[in-house]
């Protein structure tokens, strides 16, 4: 067995883990070990922005989870990938950077996460980014993550913006700064020139030369090492099947994500007693909220066959692709710099008093059922999701075997409001694409197709074809009630020496993309952990109990 010791042991080198590794080791007197089950971020498609389409189902850079089959989604087991390797999901996502609405974060404080309101969190959003368009109110200019506008969007994207304005959506120049109601705008990307700006590239790489940071890849953590209720370290196994034990003299910090974090807690005997009994795991600390409160955005797409639009379909084959590769190499522009969408929007259905659906509009269309495979004919797609779903699910172990996959049940579409909002969102999307500014490009609607005109037909399409937007959060939520897993400083209830810092602590899902908020969470957590009071308490308790 190999043994190591550090002040802090961070489990998971995803978005949050990379932030923490950088910020905690800014103090040269603090030693940190960051462990990751995946490998280094060497796959070339990670760094080419448009390469994300080839990564979402890739066996070496994702955890290829699937959801439990559910009648509300036509009995399908939906692919539910999470990032694996340095950078985690920030290395495979669609590069879309969208901050939440202020009321999203304010609701956390209202639900018991003391001090977690938007005003308190705004400085940490700014700290994490460099907005490449220059100084701007509420935007950061010296952060590790580069945030940029889309380069040279194709003509049809401008037509979509004009069409959306005709339906009553206001154009917003900067959706991460300006007041946002029903609106249309261009997405911003986590892109540094021609390369993806992941948490590994922005935060971890500059810190890896520090002598007080050790990064261990290929290490699957199996359990937390515990002394009563004090967490003193971790146990794991390398890819070569060598057992490893790492001791933390101050804290173990779980940043293994919305699936990995509750899984490790339950494997260690921390969780709901009934769940643990069912999995054959002895309960060490009863914490019923572990693995519950799973939330995600569920997306369905409108698809259109188009002509004369300069779509990604036309520019990704043969000589056209060769020209795009040259543009990418020479000027860092073109289709290879595209993210998951170019145009975004917030719309308000008749069911709501504020925006409740978000659009992701891309100048390209994909083969049904095949992730990342472009259709041979030119197309445009418009994804629609409900911004604040009511549905709540869970992630739980059903076996004590370390290789056993957890049961993932998002419970998509489990409320009437969620179902009706998706249908209304599709109607608004269709209204945008019926406007003359964009209709002149359209040959036909390919999905769901004109045969789906009634609400019943649209809902069936939603059930049959929706998927995750990769925004899962909430399985170890922050709060002050019996079902909360961590307190407002992200310390695991009923334990000492253990924190959780990742998207699993969000009490409720943000109405927009989640990566910007995970960056903020980790930045703020780093300040909490580095505070003199927290550092003294961790050091003192560890010396007394280990």
C-alpha positions, 0 to 999 in steps of 0.5 A: 500500500502507498501512503501519503499525507497532506493538509487538504485532500481534494477528491475529484479534479473537475471544475470545483476541484481545480479551483480549490487546488489552485486557490488553496496552494496559493499559500506555500505553507499549505500542502494539497493532494488532488486525486482524480479517477480519470486521466490528464486532459490530453485528448485533442478534442478537449481543446478544440471548442467544437470537439465537444460533440465527440466527447459527450459519449467518449468512454475515456473522458466521461462517466457513461451513466444512464438514468433509470427507465421512467414511464414519463420519458417513455421508458427510456434509459437516458444517457447521463454523462459526467466529465472524467479526467482533469477539468471534469465536465468543464473539459467536455461541456458545450462551452456556454457561459451563462450566469443565473438570475439573481433570484435563483441564488437569493432563493438559496438563502431563503431556503436555509443556506445562510449568506448565499444570496446573489449580492454576496456571490457576485464578486466570486463570479467576477473573480473566476473570469476574464471577460475578453471584451474589456472592462464592464460592470459586474464582469471580471477582467483578471480571472483564470477562465477566459470568456469570449463572444462568438466569432463571426456567427453565420448569417442565419443566427442574425436572422433568428435574433431579428425574428425573436425580436418580432415575437417580443423578445428584447435583444440583450448585448451582454446576458451576463451583465444586463437586466434580463427579462424575456430576451434574445442574445448571443451566447458567450463561450469559455474559450481562450482564442482557439482553445477551450478554457476549462478549469484544468487549463485556467486553474490547475495548469498554472498551479501544477508547478507549485511544490505544495500541490500533488495531482494524482490521476487514475485513482479510484477512491473507494471509501472515506477513512473515518475515526468515529465521526471525524473524516481523516483521509481516503482509501483508493486503488490505482489503475494498476490495482495498487491500494492507496491511503491518503491522510488529511491533517486538516480536511477532506474535500469532496468535489466528485460531482453530483453523482460521485459525491453522494456515491462516495458518501454512501459507500462510506456509510454516510446517508439514509439508513434505509438506502444503506441497508438495502445496499448492504452497507453499515450506517456510520452516520445517518444523513437522509438527504444524501443522494436526494434532491437531484435536479436537472434541465430536460431538453427537447429540440426543434429541427429545421432543414434549411438552405443558403444558411452556411450551417455547420453541416455544410462546412464539416465535410470534404473541402469545406472542412479543410478550409475550416481547419485552415481558418482555425489554425491561421486565425482561430475562427470558423466552425471549429470554434463553435460552442453548443449553441450560438444564439440563446434566449429566455422566454415567458410562457403563459404559465409564468410571471417571469422567463421560464424557458431557455433556448439554445439555437445552433446552426447545425443539425444532428442525426437522431439518436447519434451524439455528435454526428452531423446530418448530411443535409444542412439544418438548424436546431433549437433546443428548449428547456424549462428553466426551473423544473419542479421535478426532483429525483435521486442518486443512490447505491444499490450495492456495496460493490465498488464497481457498481453503478448508482441508480440515477432517477431524475424524475423528469416531467413528474409534475404537470407544470413541467410537462406543460411548460415544455409544450409551451416552450416548443410553441414559442420556438416555432413562433420564432422560426415562423417569422419571415426573417428566418423562414426564408431559409427554412425548407421544412421542420424535420422534428417534431414535424408538422404532424405534431400540432396538438398539445398531446402530440407535442407532449408525446414528442417531449416524452419520446425524445428529451434528454439531459442538458448535463446540468444535474445538481443538488444531491448533497444540498446546502441548508439548515433542515433535516434533509440538508447534507451540508451547512452554509460553509459546505461542512458535512453535517454530523462530521468533522474534517469533511466538506463538499464543494461541487454542484451537488450542494446547490439547494435548487438548480439555477435557471440557466447553465450551471458551470459559471455557478460551480466556478463561483461556489468553489471560489467562495468555498476557497475563501471559507476554507482559507479563513483563519478561523476555519483553518485553526479549527480544522488543524486543532481538531485533527491533532486531537483526534488522529 
